Amino acid sequence: MNWELRYAFLCYPFASIGVTYGYGTEEELKAHGADWIAHSPSDIPRLVIRNS
């Protein structure tokens, strides 16, 4: 996790979504703190609504 995200987590606790249709694998995203994983753009609204 880079320093910007570390600082953001300290100031504003929030969940993060890692996307597998960009750079990096699901394992890398999880290792760097992704709370949820989206495999396509259409997964994002479902993740946000289900977990809000």
Z-matrix of the N, CA and C atoms (Angstrom, degrees):
N
C 1 1.444
C 2 1.527 1 107.71
N 3 1.306 2 116.54 1 132.80
C 4 1.464 3 119.05 2 -178.47
C 5 1.530 4 111.00 3 -79.32
N 6 1.317 5 116.52 4 169.82
C 7 1.464 6 120.30 5 -173.30
C 8 1.518 7 112.85 6 -66.33
N 9 1.348 8 118.09 7 -31.38
C 10 1.463 9 119.66 8 179.26
C 11 1.529 10 110.85 9 -63.90
N 12 1.326 11 116.18 10 -43.08
C 13 1.459 12 118.99 11 178.88
C 14 1.518 13 111.53 12 -68.07
N 15 1.325 14 116.88 13 -38.71
C 16 1.466 15 119.33 14 177.48
C 17 1.522 16 110.83 15 -59.82
N 18 1.317 17 117.03 16 -44.40
C 19 1.460 18 121.04 17 179.08
C 20 1.526 19 110.73 18 -65.33
N 21 1.311 20 116.89 19 -42.80
C 22 1.460 21 120.46 20 179.64
C 23 1.527 22 111.07 21 -60.85
N 24 1.337 23 117.28 22 -41.75
C 25 1.458 24 120.53 23 178.83
C 26 1.523 25 111.21 24 -63.18
N 27 1.321 26 117.52 25 -35.40
C 28 1.462 27 120.03 26 178.83
C 29 1.519 28 111.29 27 -68.00
N 30 1.313 29 117.00 28 -38.73
C 31 1.470 30 121.28 29 -176.08
C 32 1.528 31 113.03 30 -86.01
N 33 1.312 32 115.92 31 -39.69
C 34 1.464 33 121.41 32 -173.76
C 35 1.524 34 109.29 33 -136.12
N 36 1.320 35 118.11 34 93.25
C 37 1.465 36 118.94 35 179.90
C 38 1.534 37 110.40 36 -62.75
N 39 1.291 38 116.24 37 125.28
C 40 1.460 39 121.52 38 179.83
C 41 1.516 40 109.07 39 -151.19
N 42 1.310 41 115.77 40 161.20
C 43 1.461 42 121.31 41 176.92
C 44 1.522 43 108.69 42 -90.35
N 45 1.319 44 115.75 43 151.74
C 46 1.461 45 119.60 44 179.43
C 47 1.522 46 110.28 45 -117.93
N 48 1.339 47 114.60 46 149.47
C 49 1.453 48 121.50 47 178.27
C 50 1.525 49 107.99 48 -114.91
N 51 1.321 50 116.35 49 121.42
C 52 1.461 51 121.36 50 173.53
C 53 1.520 52 108.61 51 -92.92
N 54 1.321 53 117.10 52 141.24
C 55 1.468 54 120.68 53 -179.49
C 56 1.524 55 110.00 54 -116.29
N 57 1.325 56 116.13 55 129.76
C 58 1.462 57 120.94 56 -177.25
C 59 1.519 58 112.42 57 -87.10
N 60 1.322 59 117.52 58 -2.43
C 61 1.465 60 119.54 59 179.73
C 62 1.526 61 111.41 60 -95.14
N 63 1.321 62 117.18 61 14.36
C 64 1.460 63 123.21 62 175.03
C 65 1.518 64 108.89 63 -116.04
N 66 1.306 65 115.98 64 -134.88
C 67 1.461 66 121.15 65 178.22
C 68 1.517 67 109.39 66 -94.24
N 69 1.292 68 117.36 67 144.26
C 70 1.456 69 121.73 68 176.40
C 71 1.516 70 112.16 69 96.37
N 72 1.314 71 113.70 70 157.02
C 73 1.456 72 120.68 71 179.95
C 74 1.528 73 109.89 72 -97.49
N 75 1.325 74 116.06 73 168.06
C 76 1.458 75 120.45 74 177.39
C 77 1.525 76 110.46 75 -59.73
N 78 1.316 77 116.81 76 -39.43
C 79 1.464 78 120.49 77 179.42
C 80 1.532 79 111.18 78 -62.78
N 81 1.341 80 117.11 79 -41.78
C 82 1.468 81 120.66 80 178.19
C 83 1.524 82 110.66 81 -64.60
N 84 1.308 83 116.44 82 -42.49
C 85 1.465 84 120.13 83 -179.63
C 86 1.530 85 110.73 84 -62.04
N 87 1.326 86 116.53 85 -45.01
C 88 1.467 87 120.19 86 178.35
C 89 1.526 88 111.07 87 -64.08
N 90 1.334 89 116.65 88 -40.28
C 91 1.467 90 120.62 89 -179.76
C 92 1.522 91 111.87 90 -64.22
N 93 1.330 92 116.92 91 -26.89
C 94 1.466 93 120.74 92 -179.56
C 95 1.521 94 112.54 93 -98.23
N 96 1.331 95 116.98 94 13.17
C 97 1.457 96 119.84 95 169.13
C 98 1.509 97 117.63 96 100.91
N 99 1.320 98 119.48 97 11.44
C 100 1.462 99 119.17 98 177.68
C 101 1.521 100 109.39 99 -64.22
N 102 1.324 101 115.72 100 129.03
C 103 1.458 102 120.14 101 178.58
C 104 1.527 103 111.28 102 -80.73
N 105 1.312 104 116.19 103 -36.96
C 106 1.452 105 122.25 104 -179.66
C 107 1.521 106 108.29 105 -129.82
N 108 1.329 107 116.51 106 154.75
C 109 1.459 108 122.24 107 179.82
C 110 1.520 109 109.00 108 -121.44
N 111 1.334 110 116.88 109 128.27
C 112 1.462 111 122.95 110 174.71
C 113 1.523 112 107.87 111 -110.14
N 114 1.315 113 115.84 112 131.45
C 115 1.457 114 120.93 113 178.80
C 116 1.525 115 111.75 114 -97.76
N 117 1.332 116 116.97 115 -11.64
C 118 1.466 117 121.84 116 176.22
C 119 1.522 118 107.87 117 -152.90
N 120 1.329 119 117.79 118 160.08
C 121 1.471 120 119.38 119 179.14
C 122 1.534 121 112.79 120 -57.06
N 123 1.315 122 116.94 121 -32.02
C 124 1.468 123 119.20 122 -178.83
C 125 1.529 124 112.69 123 -70.14
N 126 1.323 125 118.30 124 -15.21
C 127 1.469 126 121.22 125 176.40
C 128 1.528 127 112.01 126 -72.19
N 129 1.307 128 117.73 127 -27.41
C 130 1.475 129 120.65 128 -172.12
C 131 1.523 130 112.75 129 -62.82
N 132 1.329 131 120.35 130 -51.15
C 133 1.472 132 117.64 131 178.61
C 134 1.530 133 113.02 132 -58.71
N 135 1.318 134 117.27 133 -38.33
C 136 1.468 135 119.70 134 178.83
C 137 1.519 136 111.26 135 -63.41
N 138 1.324 137 117.57 136 -41.10
C 139 1.466 138 120.71 137 178.77
C 140 1.517 139 111.26 138 -64.63
N 141 1.312 140 116.88 139 -43.81
C 142 1.458 141 120.90 140 -177.45
C 143 1.522 142 111.11 141 -67.49
N 144 1.326 143 117.19 142 -45.29
C 145 1.465 144 120.59 143 -178.86
C 146 1.523 145 110.89 144 -66.86
N 147 1.327 146 116.87 145 -43.80
C 148 1.467 147 120.55 146 -178.12
C 149 1.529 148 111.65 147 -65.02
N 150 1.316 149 117.46 148 -31.74
C 151 1.469 150 121.33 149 -174.19
C 152 1.513 151 114.12 150 -105.84
N 153 1.320 152 117.46 151 15.12
C 154 1.470 153 118.89 152 -179.76
C 155 1.499 154 111.44 153 -96.55
